[in-house]
Amino acid sequence: MRLGDQFAGLTVADGGVDASSRFTSHAPPMLTVAVLFLVVGVSMGLLGGGGSILTVPILVYAFGLDAKAAIATSLLVVGVSSAFALVPYLHRELVDARIALIFGPVSMAGAFIGGALARELSDALLLGLFAGMMLATALAMLLRGAELPALKPPTSAGMRAFVLALEGAAVGVLTGLVGAGGGFLVVPALVLLAGLDMRRAVGTSLAIISVKSFAGLLGHVSHVPIDWSLGLALAAAAAVGAVAGGMLSRRISGPRLRRGFAALVAAAGVFVLASQLPAFGVATQAATGEPAH
């Protein structure tokens, strides 16, 4: 039995969450879709992350996709939009190629492994992990004060590269597993471990997020059916927003970026976790033999 299978097959009647019936059984109007994914792109361009955080809930709760399909489609959208968001940062030389080359390849390997492992987890468990990771990250960022402190990196170049590679592999697994753990984990790691300033960390993270998202997508394609036309259409809308967000980023200060980052992660995390609590409650009652109320 797959881990978390006790959550599978739950219906609205017995406490599970039927995403399509929560909102609508049809996709939202195209104008609404365009606006939503423009916002996804803007968040990616401004913050170096947030795309996955917004995309997965939209695909689950507005489009009625199951969690695995939503995660795989999210990785496609985020991979494309982050590549477009990267362009303004490249133009302003705000990408640290050396750090990206350390962090990127191991993140790609981890993302591919995470995407392949996702088939062993139920949808409810994946979304629960997704929400918990967002809330923990938002709390950590808010507790750091007005600015993210730049810790002194290891004096040894080899140790510094090792720490960054280890972090990259771990974040990559999370990205491939739940379609999140991109910018909101990569940016703090680049600031804290590599000593990059916020804007350079955002620019560098976009390069890492793009390649890592595509690697995670490859880990999903063998076991998840993907609507490529939907994914590419959403990616196109997000790409437009990503370019706009990248241009706007020069006018927003580091502390404001951090606060927006944390607020975005926390709001999405609370929403997703709240939507999954009924499923976890029913599964707990089934496991203990207690009758549902």
Secondary structure as the mmCIF struct_conf table of DSSP 4:
data_model
#
loop_
_struct_conf.conf_type_id
_struct_conf.id
_struct_conf.beg_label_comp_id
_struct_conf.beg_label_asym_id
_struct_conf.beg_label_seq_id
_struct_conf.end_label_comp_id
_struct_conf.end_label_asym_id
_struct_conf.end_label_seq_id
STRN STRN1 LEU A 3 LEU A 3
TURN_TY1_P TURN_TY1_P1 GLY A 4 GLY A 4
HELX_RH_3T_P HELX_RH_3T_P1 ASP A 5 PHE A 7
TURN_TY1_P TURN_TY1_P2 ALA A 8 GLY A 9
TURN_TY1_P TURN_TY1_P3 VAL A 12 GLY A 15
HELX_RH_AL_P HELX_RH_AL_P1 ALA A 19 ARG A 22
BEND BEND1 PHE A 23 PHE A 23
BEND BEND2 SER A 25 HIS A 26
HELX_LH_PP_P HELX_LH_PP_P1 ALA A 27 PRO A 29
HELX_RH_AL_P HELX_RH_AL_P2 MET A 30 LEU A 47
BEND BEND3 GLY A 48 GLY A 48
HELX_RH_AL_P HELX_RH_AL_P3 GLY A 51 PRO A 57
HELX_RH_PI_P HELX_RH_PI_P1 ILE A 58 ALA A 62
BEND BEND4 PHE A 63 PHE A 63
HELX_RH_AL_P HELX_RH_AL_P4 ALA A 67 HIS A 91
TURN_TY1_P TURN_TY1_P4 ARG A 92 GLU A 93
HELX_RH_AL_P HELX_RH_AL_P5 ALA A 97 LEU A 117
HELX_RH_3T_P HELX_RH_3T_P2 ALA A 118 GLU A 120
STRN STRN2 LEU A 121 LEU A 121
HELX_RH_AL_P HELX_RH_AL_P6 ASP A 123 LEU A 142
TURN_TY1_P TURN_TY1_P5 LEU A 143 ARG A 144
BEND BEND5 ALA A 146 GLU A 147
HELX_LH_PP_P HELX_LH_PP_P2 LEU A 151 PRO A 154
BEND BEND6 THR A 155 SER A 156
HELX_RH_AL_P HELX_RH_AL_P7 ALA A 157 VAL A 178
BEND BEND7 GLY A 179 GLY A 179
BEND BEND8 GLY A 182 GLY A 182
HELX_RH_AL_P HELX_RH_AL_P8 GLY A 183 ALA A 194
HELX_RH_AL_P HELX_RH_AL_P9 MET A 198 HIS A 220
TURN_TY1_P TURN_TY1_P6 VAL A 221 HIS A 223
BEND BEND9 VAL A 224 VAL A 224
HELX_RH_AL_P HELX_RH_AL_P10 TRP A 228 LEU A 248
HELX_RH_3T_P HELX_RH_3T_P3 SER A 249 ARG A 251
BEND BEND10 ILE A 252 ILE A 252
HELX_RH_AL_P HELX_RH_AL_P11 GLY A 254 THR A 288
TURN_TY1_P TURN_TY1_P7 GLY A 289 GLY A 289
HELX_LH_PP_P HELX_LH_PP_P3 GLU A 290 ALA A 292
#
